[in-house]
């Protein structure tokens, strides 16, 4: 009786559409990066002075037990700020999702080198979410799906999808 109840519950849970799960995953990954990105700017493309200071004086890259200064710290801060705004927006929209997830994964790796103690609570889940999105794509609730579905219909003979 219990195994049947468990099997029934599993079948019911499997009814959650993958598109909904992937959309939720895109939003969950986007939120912390976007919120962090908002703190890096004093206006449109005006980097907050505190960010240039942090990248120049406080943040270090921890590689093989040695801490190194960021090369071009102002440029690194600017690029981090851009990435933390643009990539989450792309993720939520589902536009260029696999590439946006790759960008987030690269940023996560750099963040891991900067703050090694954050791997278990932050960096590992972020990397896992980015990898799932790179593998699975954005799901049906996305601009990518609309664009590619239209492209695929146009490429197939008589407009029939393959």
C-alpha positions in Angstrom: 0.0 0.0 0.0 2.8 2.5 0.9 4.8 1.8 -2.2 1.6 2.5 -4.3 1.1 5.8 -2.5 4.7 6.8 -3.1 4.4 5.8 -6.8 1.2 7.8 -7.1 2.7 10.8 -5.4 5.7 10.6 -7.7 3.5 10.6 -10.7 1.6 13.6 -9.4 4.8 15.5 -8.8 6.0 14.6 -12.3 3.1 16.6 -13.6 4.8 19.8 -12.8 5.8 21.1 -16.3 9.5 21.3 -17.0 8.9 24.8 -18.4 7.7 26.0 -15.0 10.7 24.4 -13.2 13.2 25.9 -15.7 11.6 29.3 -15.4 11.8 29.2 -11.6 15.4 28.1 -11.9 16.2 31.0 -14.2 14.6 33.5 -11.8 16.3 31.9 -8.8 19.7 32.2 -10.4 19.1 35.7 -11.7 17.9 37.3 -8.4 21.1 37.3 -6.4 23.2 38.5 -9.3 20.8 41.3 -10.2 20.5 42.5 -6.6 24.3 42.5 -6.4 24.6 44.4 -9.7 22.3 47.1 -8.5 24.8 48.0 -5.7 27.6 48.5 -8.2 26.2 51.6 -10.0 25.6 55.3 -9.1 23.7 55.9 -12.4 23.6 54.7 -15.9 27.0 53.2 -16.7 28.5 55.2 -13.7 30.4 52.7 -11.5 30.1 53.4 -7.8 33.4 54.5 -6.4 33.2 51.9 -3.7 33.3 49.2 -6.3 36.5 50.4 -7.9 37.9 50.6 -4.4 36.9 47.1 -3.5 38.3 45.6 -6.6 41.6 47.6 -6.3 42.1 47.2 -2.5 40.0 44.6 -0.9 39.2 41.8 -3.3 41.9 39.3 -4.1 42.1 36.3 -6.4 43.0 33.3 -4.2 44.8 30.8 -6.5 46.7 27.9 -5.1 47.0 29.4 -1.6 48.3 32.8 -2.8 46.2 36.0 -3.0 46.8 38.1 -6.1 45.5 41.6 -6.9 42.9 41.9 -9.6 44.4 42.9 -12.9 42.8 46.1 -14.2 40.5 46.4 -11.1 38.3 49.3 -12.4 37.7 47.4 -15.6 37.0 44.2 -13.6 34.5 46.1 -11.4 32.8 47.6 -14.5 32.5 44.3 -16.2 31.3 42.6 -13.1 28.6 45.3 -12.7 27.5 44.9 -16.3 27.4 41.1 -16.1 25.4 41.3 -12.9 22.7 43.4 -14.6 22.6 42.1 -18.2 23.0 38.4 -17.6 20.2 38.1 -15.1 17.8 40.0 -17.3 18.7 37.7 -20.2 18.0 34.7 -17.9 14.6 35.9 -16.8 13.6 36.7 -20.3 14.9 33.4 -21.6 17.0 35.2 -24.2 20.4 33.6 -25.1 19.8 31.5 -22.0 22.6 29.0 -22.4 25.1 31.8 -23.1 23.8 33.9 -20.1 24.1 30.8 -17.9 27.7 30.3 -19.1 28.4 33.9 -18.3 27.0 33.4 -14.8 29.0 30.2 -14.4 32.2 32.1 -15.3 31.3 34.9 -12.9 30.7 32.3 -10.2 34.1 30.8 -10.7 35.7 34.2 -10.4 33.6 34.9 -7.3 34.8 31.6 -5.9 38.4 32.6 -6.4 37.7 35.9 -4.7 35.6 34.6 -1.7 36.7 30.9 -1.3 34.6 30.5 1.9 31.3 30.9 0.0 31.5 27.7 -2.0 28.9 25.6 -0.1 26.2 28.1 0.5 26.4 30.2 -2.6 28.8 29.3 -5.4 28.1 25.6 -5.6 24.3 26.1 -6.0 24.8 28.9 -8.5 27.2 26.8 -10.5 24.8 23.8 -10.4 21.8 26.0 -11.5 23.9 27.5 -14.4 25.0 24.0 -15.5 21.4 22.8 -15.6 20.3 25.8 -17.7 23.3 25.3 -20.0 22.3 21.7 -20.5 18.5 21.9 -20.6 18.0 25.4 -22.1 15.4 27.9 -21.0 12.2 25.8 -21.3 9.0 26.7 -23.1 8.4 30.0 -21.2 11.2 31.9 -23.0 12.0 34.2 -25.9 14.6 31.6 -27.0 11.9 29.0 -27.5 9.7 31.4 -29.5 12.6 32.4 -31.7 13.9 28.9 -32.3 10.4 27.4 -32.8 9.8 30.0 -35.5 13.2 29.4 -37.1 12.7 25.6 -37.0 9.2 26.0 -38.7 10.8 28.1 -41.4 13.6 25.6 -42.0 11.5 22.5 -42.2 9.7 21.5 -45.4 6.1 22.7 -45.8 6.4 24.4 -42.3 6.2 21.1 -40.5 8.4 20.8 -37.4 10.9 18.0 -37.3 
